Amino acid sequence: MTSKELTQQIFKKKSFLCVGLDTDLDRIPTYLLSEEDPVFSFNKAIIDATHKYCVAYKPNIAFYEAIGVDGWKALKKTVDYLHSEYPEIYTIADAKRGDIGNTSRMYAKAFFEDLGFDSVTVAPYMGKDSVEPFLEFTNKHTILLALTSNEGAYDFQTLQTDNEELYKQVIKTSKGWNNSENLMYVVGATKAEYLADIRKIIPENFLLVPGVGAQGGSLEEVCKYGITKNVGLLVNSSRKIIYASDSSNFAEIAGAKAEALQIQMAQELEKL
Ligand SMILES: O=C(O)c1cc(=O)[nH]c(=O)n1[C@@H]1O[C@H](COP(=O)(O)O)[C@@H](O)[C@H]1O
């Protein structure tokens, strides 16, 4: 899906919500554990209940890798289910990969070709040759970590180097690698006040903004500083939606949580 098509979906659904599928066997309703594939059963129920209110899903790969082969199978089934049942939905593999070029090429093949995701999150630390193999997939998006939502973001990302914070250098340098508009950036919702500066460097690029909900980020603040006339935002929430309830109607309650965010988003879109 191109950035333009994603923007069209956002205006059509009046939502720039991404639901995070951080599916943890210790947190899903216990009655699902007797199912053949509890992770997929949970994801399917969440997707069926929330898809009307969001434009994207972001499985965090760690949650699938942690349970081995079963996790990888559930991940593949989840992406296939999304693409077959809801082809208008955008998919993000939250993998935070990046290695020497030769190895990054294999990561890119895994997430884009084998699993068929529309995008993957990538760590910029190893530089251009570690990111280029992802960017070579010009019909996919590479989502580079810029300024993350966690406390540790202040350890390196905001350090001054040449009178400028490191995360700004990451954005400025990497945007020159992008010939085909297929680069997005991660900026944590907990760092919303930085978005005004970030928009001066990249006025158009899509930003994936996690951290609304469980991490305390504010949707209003994110929109205040980060929204553009083409929206340019995908705001992720995981735990606050998918674990809103552990009762038998967990999916319905997740749907209501997603709808509440969608309503707020529709109000923000009306202001544009
Ligand atoms: O790349 C990410 O998605 C990401 C970057 C970041 O800076 N902060 C962050 O929380 N994330 C991911 O976004 C999700 C946030 O989950 P919740 O805090 O439960 O909404 C998790 O899967 C995180 O790994």
The ligand as an SDF file (V2000), in Angstrom:
LIG
                    3D

 24 25  0  0  0  0  0  0  0  0999 V2000
    8.3820    0.7030   17.2080 O   0  0  0  0  0  0  0  0  0  0  0  0
    7.4370    0.7060   18.0140 C   0  0  0  0  0  0  0  0  0  0  0  0
    6.3120    0.3820   17.6800 O   0  0  0  0  0  0  0  0  0  0  0  0
    7.6630    1.2780   19.3460 C   0  0  0  0  0  0  0  0  0  0  0  0
    8.5750    2.3080   19.4220 C   0  0  0  0  0  0  0  0  0  0  0  0
    8.6440    3.0840   20.5870 C   0  0  0  0  0  0  0  0  0  0  0  0
    9.3570    4.0650   20.6500 O   0  0  0  0  0  0  0  0  0  0  0  0
    7.8520    2.7530   21.6350 N   0  0  0  0  0  0  0  0  0  0  0  0
    6.9920    1.6850   21.5970 C   0  0  0  0  0  0  0  0  0  0  0  0
    6.2770    1.4870   22.5880 O   0  0  0  0  0  0  0  0  0  0  0  0
    6.9370    0.8990   20.4820 N   0  0  0  0  0  0  0  0  0  0  0  0
    6.0890   -0.3020   20.4470 C   0  0  0  0  0  0  0  0  0  0  0  0
    4.7240    0.0870   20.4770 O   0  0  0  0  0  0  0  0  0  0  0  0
    3.9480   -0.7890   21.3090 C   0  0  0  0  0  0  0  0  0  0  0  0
    3.3770    0.0230   22.4560 C   0  0  0  0  0  0  0  0  0  0  0  0
    2.5090   -0.7610   23.2160 O   0  0  0  0  0  0  0  0  0  0  0  0
    1.5250   -0.1410   24.3420 P   0  0  0  0  0  0  0  0  0  0  0  0
    2.3840    0.6620   25.2480 O   0  0  0  0  0  0  0  0  0  0  0  0
    0.9640   -1.3600   24.9860 O   0  0  0  0  0  0  0  0  0  0  0  0
    0.5090    0.6820   23.6350 O   0  0  0  0  0  0  0  0  0  0  0  0
    4.9050   -1.9000   21.7490 C   0  0  0  0  0  0  0  0  0  0  0  0
    4.8120   -2.9590   20.8130 O   0  0  0  0  0  0  0  0  0  0  0  0
    6.2720   -1.2640   21.6390 C   0  0  0  0  0  0  0  0  0  0  0  0
    7.2850   -2.1860   21.3580 O   0  0  0  0  0  0  0  0  0  0  0  0
  1  2  2  0
  2  3  1  0
  2  4  1  0
  4  5  2  0
  4 11  1  0
  5  6  1  0
  6  7  2  0
  6  8  1  0
  8  9  1  0
  9 10  2  0
  9 11  1  0
 11 12  1  0
 12 13  1  0
 12 23  1  0
 13 14  1  0
 14 15  1  0
 14 21  1  0
 15 16  1  0
 16 17  1  0
 17 18  2  0
 17 19  1  0
 17 20  1  0
 21 22  1  0
 21 23  1  0
 23 24  1  0
M  END
$$$$
